[in-house]
Amino acid sequence: MDWILIGKLFLILFLVVGNAFFVASEIALTSARRSRIKQLASTGNKSAKIVQVLHNEPERFYSVTQIGITLVSLGLGAIGMVTLTQIMDP
């Protein structure tokens, strides 16, 4: 294996992790209980206050995560296809 191919494989791994980040953040916000977030925000928890803002404006948050998922998936498809073709081509 040459170094360029190894670099492409690491890029594919990075894009898969990026995709997982966007999906996980979307699921985390969806599954967070509003009552618990409100309770934590009232005690001064900065992270809970941020999550509370995101809960109040879900359209913005979900739009950003969907754009992130789409862009990362496009990059993954483009680079992954070329790389796998290069690996499998005798």
C-alpha positions in Angstrom: 0.0 0.0 0.0 1.3 3.4 -0.8 1.0 6.5 1.4 -1.6 8.2 -0.6 -4.0 5.3 -0.3 -3.3 5.1 3.5 -4.1 8.9 3.7 -7.3 8.4 1.8 -8.3 5.6 4.2 -7.7 7.9 7.2 -9.7 10.6 5.5 -12.6 8.0 5.1 -12.3 7.2 8.8 -12.4 10.9 9.7 -15.5 11.4 7.6 -17.2 8.5 9.2 -16.5 9.9 12.6 -17.7 13.3 11.4 -21.0 11.7 10.2 -21.3 10.0 13.6 -20.9 13.3 15.4 -23.7 15.0 13.5 -26.0 12.0 13.9 -25.2 11.6 17.6 -25.8 15.3 18.4 -29.2 15.1 16.7 -30.2 12.0 18.6 -28.8 13.5 21.9 -30.9 16.7 21.6 -34.0 14.7 20.5 -33.8 12.3 23.5 -32.9 14.9 26.1 -35.7 15.5 28.6 -36.9 19.1 28.7 -37.7 18.9 32.4 -34.2 17.7 33.3 -32.6 20.3 31.1 -34.8 23.0 32.7 -33.8 21.8 36.2 -30.0 21.9 35.3 -30.3 25.3 33.6 -32.0 26.7 36.7 -28.9 25.6 38.8 -26.6 27.6 36.5 -25.3 24.8 34.3 -24.0 26.5 31.2 -24.3 23.4 29.0 -27.9 23.0 30.0 -28.6 26.6 29.1 -27.2 26.0 25.6 -29.3 22.9 25.2 -32.3 24.8 26.4 -31.8 27.4 23.6 -31.4 24.6 21.1 -34.6 23.0 22.3 -36.4 26.4 21.8 -35.1 26.7 18.2 -35.1 23.1 16.9 -35.4 24.1 13.3 -32.0 25.8 13.2 -30.3 23.0 15.0 -31.8 20.2 12.9 -31.1 22.2 9.7 -27.4 22.5 10.6 -27.1 18.8 11.5 -28.8 17.7 8.3 -26.6 19.9 6.2 -23.6 18.5 8.1 -24.7 14.9 7.6 -25.4 15.6 3.9 -22.0 17.3 3.2 -20.0 14.7 5.1 -21.9 11.8 3.3 -21.2 13.4 -0.1 -17.5 13.6 0.7 -17.5 10.1 2.0 -19.2 8.8 -1.1 -16.9 10.6 -3.5 -13.7 9.7 -1.7 -14.9 6.2 -0.7 -15.9 5.2 -4.2 -12.5 6.3 -5.7 -10.6 4.6 -2.9 -12.5 1.4 -2.9 -12.2 1.2 -6.7 -8.4 1.7 -6.3 -8.2 -1.1 -3.7 -10.3 -3.6 -5.6 -9.0 -2.9 -9.0 -6.3 -5.5 -9.8 
